[in-house]
Amino acid sequence: MYEQYVRKSRNNFSESILSPTLTSEDWPFPLSKEEFIDTISKRKSFRLFNVKERQLTIEQLGELATHATQCIKHFNLQHILNVCFIDQANLLSAKERSVYVRLQQGWKKSCKLMSDLNIEETLYLQKEMHQASGVFYFEWDVNLIREFDRLIDYRFMLAISALLGHQLSLKASELKLLGTVFAGLTLIEYLEEIQQSREMNHLPLFAFAIQ
């Protein structure tokens, strides 16, 4: 599965500058094991989120984040790629709805989200995602990718982000949680609300919303 993603992100005339950091050996999720196949067979995309029926616990949030960061570390991309979480159910802080970055020692608050109703309806193109317990997204530090303007590297970033979203969906199924992979954040809202700058310093790609 992973090798297919990588092949599709390349063409016959170019190779991503990111590709030497990756290997398909010792993939951290047990692809060949029966329980993994069983997990895939049970996985269902879910997007009918309801604020009154939120399921995610802080313990489950930690397990999901750990799995995603382990995948990134396996790829040796931890210096340019972060797992971020928009805490819509106030799991990490009862006082405010915030955005967090997952670090080795735990969560670091990136910013507090405004309470403006327009933000709550436009941060994602799909409005129902605003009702989920929270949304994971994958944030690339484009300042550390010297040739970011090359299309092939953007394709590669998309492929890896999509793969991480798929991995989170499988891990959520293992935890008996509902959720869906989707395109991600609205870029203008992300730059103004989360990055708080119009300059392209970081790029969020793909996301996983969870009930």
C-alpha positions in Angstrom: 0.0 0.0 0.0 2.7 2.5 1.0 4.9 1.7 -2.0 1.9 2.4 -4.3 1.4 5.8 -2.7 5.1 6.6 -3.4 5.0 5.4 -7.0 2.0 7.6 -7.7 3.7 10.7 -6.3 6.6 10.4 -8.8 7.0 10.7 -12.5 9.5 9.3 -14.9 11.6 12.5 -14.9 11.8 13.5 -11.3 12.2 12.2 -7.8 11.1 13.9 -4.7 13.7 15.4 -2.4 11.8 13.7 0.4 11.9 10.2 -0.9 15.4 9.2 0.4 14.1 9.6 3.9 11.6 6.8 3.6 11.6 3.1 3.6 8.9 0.5 3.2 10.7 -1.9 5.6 9.4 -2.5 9.1 6.2 -0.6 8.6 4.9 0.2 12.1 1.4 -1.1 11.6 1.2 -5.0 11.2 0.0 -5.2 7.6 0.5 -8.9 7.4 -1.3 -9.8 10.6 -4.8 -11.2 10.6 -6.0 -8.6 13.1 -5.0 -5.8 10.7 -7.0 -7.4 7.9 -9.9 -7.7 10.4 -9.6 -4.0 11.3 -9.7 -3.0 7.6 -12.9 -5.1 7.0 -14.6 -3.4 9.9 -13.6 0.2 9.1 -16.4 2.4 7.9 -16.2 6.1 7.0 -18.5 8.1 9.3 -19.3 11.8 8.9 -22.7 12.2 10.6 -21.2 14.0 13.6 -23.3 15.1 16.5 -22.1 17.3 19.3 -24.3 15.4 21.8 -22.8 12.0 20.9 -19.1 12.7 21.0 -17.1 9.7 21.9 -13.4 10.5 22.0 -11.6 10.3 25.4 -8.3 11.9 26.3 -6.7 8.5 26.6 -7.9 7.5 23.1 -6.7 10.8 21.8 -3.2 10.0 23.1 -3.2 6.6 21.5 -4.1 8.0 18.1 -1.5 10.8 18.3 1.2 8.3 19.4 0.5 6.1 16.4 0.7 9.0 13.9 3.9 10.3 15.4 5.5 6.9 15.4 4.7 6.6 11.7 6.3 10.0 11.0 9.3 9.1 13.0 9.7 5.8 11.1 9.7 7.8 7.9 12.4 10.2 9.5 10.2 13.2 8.7 9.7 14.4 12.3 11.8 17.5 11.6 9.4 18.8 8.9 6.1 17.2 9.7 3.8 17.5 12.8 0.6 15.9 13.9 -1.8 18.6 15.0 -5.2 18.4 16.7 -8.1 20.9 16.8 -9.7 20.2 20.2 -13.4 20.9 19.4 -14.6 19.1 22.5 -12.3 20.8 25.0 -10.6 17.5 25.9 -7.2 19.1 26.7 -8.5 22.3 28.2 -12.0 22.8 29.7 -11.7 26.5 29.4 -11.1 27.0 25.7 -11.1 25.5 22.2 -7.5 25.3 21.0 -5.2 23.9 18.4 -2.4 21.6 19.6 0.9 20.1 18.2 1.9 16.7 19.4 5.5 16.6 20.8 7.4 13.7 22.4 6.6 15.0 25.8 2.9 15.6 25.1 0.7 18.3 23.7 1.8 21.9 23.0 -0.9 24.5 22.5 -0.4 26.3 19.2 -3.2 28.8 19.4 -6.6 29.5 20.8 -9.5 29.4 18.3 -11.7 32.4 18.1 -15.4 31.9 19.1 -16.6 33.7 16.0 -19.4 31.7 14.4 -18.1 32.2 10.9 -14.9 30.4 11.9 -16.9 27.5 13.3 -18.6 27.1 10.0 -15.7 27.7 7.5 -12.6 26.2 9.0 -13.5 23.1 6.9 -15.2 23.0 3.6 -17.5 20.2 4.9 -19.6 21.9 7.7 -20.4 18.6 9.5 -16.7 18.3 10.4 -17.1 21.2 12.9 -19.4 18.9 15.0 -16.7 16.2 15.6 -14.9 15.8 18.9 -11.8 17.0 17.1 -9.8 17.0 13.9 -6.2 15.7 13.3 -4.3 17.3 10.5 -0.7 17.0 9.2 1.4 20.2 9.1 4.5 20.5 6.9 7.2 23.1 7.6 7.7 24.3 4.1 10.6 26.6 5.3 12.7 23.5 5.7 11.9 22.1 2.3 14.2 24.0 0.0 12.6 23.0 -3.2 9.0 23.2 -2.0 7.9 25.0 -5.2 8.4 21.8 -7.2 5.2 20.0 -8.0 6.7 16.6 -7.4 7.4 17.4 -3.7 3.9 18.7 -3.2 2.5 15.4 -4.6 4.8 13.5 -2.2 3.5 15.6 0.8 -0.1 14.9 -0.3 0.6 11.2 -0.5 2.2 10.9 2.9 -0.5 13.0 4.5 -3.2 10.9 3.0 -1.4 7.8 4.2 -1.3 9.2 7.7 -5.0 10.0 7.6 -5.7 6.4 6.5 -3.5 5.1 9.4 -5.5 7.1 11.9 -8.8 5.8 10.5 -7.5 2.2 11.0 -6.3 3.0 14.5 -9.6 4.6 15.3 -11.4 1.4 14.1 -9.2 -0.6 16.4 -10.4 1.6 19.3 -14.0 1.3 18.1 -14.2 5.0 17.3 -16.0 6.5 14.3 -14.5 9.0 12.0 -13.5 9.9 8.5 -10.5 11.1 6.4 -11.2 14.3 4.5 -9.5 16.9 2.4 -8.5 19.1 5.4 -8.6 22.7 6.5 -9.6 25.7 4.4 -6.2 27.3 3.7 -7.2 31.0 4.2 -8.9 30.2 7.5 -5.8 28.2 8.5 -3.4 31.0 7.7 -5.4 33.7 9.5 -6.8 31.7 12.4 -4.1 29.1 13.2 -0.9 30.3 11.7 -2.0 33.9 12.1 0.0 35.0 9.1 -0.7 35.2 5.3 2.8 33.9 4.6 3.1 30.3 3.7 5.3 29.0 6.5 3.4 25.8 7.2 1.1 23.8 5.0 -1.7 21.6 6.4 -2.6 18.6 4.3 -5.4 16.1 4.8 -7.2 15.6 8.0 -9.1 13.0 10.1 -12.2 13.9 12.0 -13.4 11.8 14.9 -16.7 11.4 16.7 
